[in-house]
């Protein structure tokens, strides 16, 4: 039980910081090994290989964040039952999460494989990178069940307040991924196919470690009866998870539409845009970690009816988020150009133009980072209170702004419309979630 954290008593600040810290480190570790993955491709294979990987980003994020939305939604029930000390329901929720995750993983895999190539064509993927982009994304989608299993197991551990085990899993996966990248990409010369295989294998190892840690939790006693389908429970869990997942779906569909405009700018522009997008994961990972922390904290305390603790937790998390976003933005503004050179060989033809594109996009995006961090605070709070519909609405407003910038404003202000699309989309998403939060704060957290 040593890694389990009951957040319904004790110092709120200590709970949030000690739980968030390993999550932040874990998220940074995950992003660093993805950066290493992309860096090996960019420096070891070339700009067009980097562009091929980048051309698939929004499709892969559509798959990944749909999975994350569902698994985080399912685990909210586990966190709430744990806060209520209802261990029978804790075990039932874990078993139903596993069955629902299996179902979601299979459906997403099949749909992803069927739609991958048509989506790349819809996105105007340049002919010189289309073949490699198709190979990369279909390989990644083929490992969706493994990625689903890891995210489900990590979400369950976090529902118990265990942020350390996913961190350890990620460290193991990061080291393994880099080693496999070096072997598959540089030694075996498998190119971006090798990078994709390395990522999938590493996620599989992460799942195995997390599964072992779940089995060690004393209150987890899964039996055959636990896996007997409770239609009422699964219906409630799925009903709750759908708006969260749909929020990610519509956001990433808008990203696919944006990518179709980006791809018209050519391979060099795509490579520069991809370099910054890979850093974007590093910029966002602390926000996601704080959001997950708040989900666990609010779910446990809301389940225990500790409403004052919920309000204080949101305030403390908001202050911490503003501090983190400001710190990261300053680092990127000062040193971002050097980070971008991890992906692009300065001597290669077109490299300077790609770096110019990447750096301009990075500066514009990091200047608005506080907005992104606050979205996670208010969205995850409502989700933890099992109010998920506003996440979908917030995602819809974000979607509309991104499409408007990509398809309308590009003809008015030029290429800056692509760079400004993310900050303006975040602003719309924040408005779409903060106003409902104020309403529920008065209604439910008085």
Secondary structure, 3 states (H helix, E strand, C coil): CCCCCCCCCCCHHHHHHHHHHHHHHHHHHHHHHHHHHHHHHHHHCCHHHHHHHHHCHHHHHHHHHHHHHHHHHHHHHHHHHHHHCCHHHHHHHHHHHHHHHHHHHHHHHHHHHHHHHHHHHHCCCCHHHHHHHHHHHHHHHHCHHHHHHHHHHHHHHHHCCCCHHHHHHHHHHHHHHHHHHHHHHHHCCCHHHHHHHHHHHHHHHHHHHHHHHHHHCCCCCCCCHHHCCCHHHHHHHHHHHHHHHHHHHHHHHHHHHHHHHHHCCCHHHHHHHHHHHHHHHHHHHHHHHHHHHHHHHHHHHHHCCCHHHHHHHHHHHHHHHHHHHHHHHHHHHHHHHHHHCCCCCCCCCCHHHHHHHHHHHHHHHHCCHHHHHHHHHHHHHHHHCCCCHHHHHHHHHHHHHHHHHHHHHHHHHCCHHHHHHHHHHHHHHHHHHHHHHHHHHHHHCC
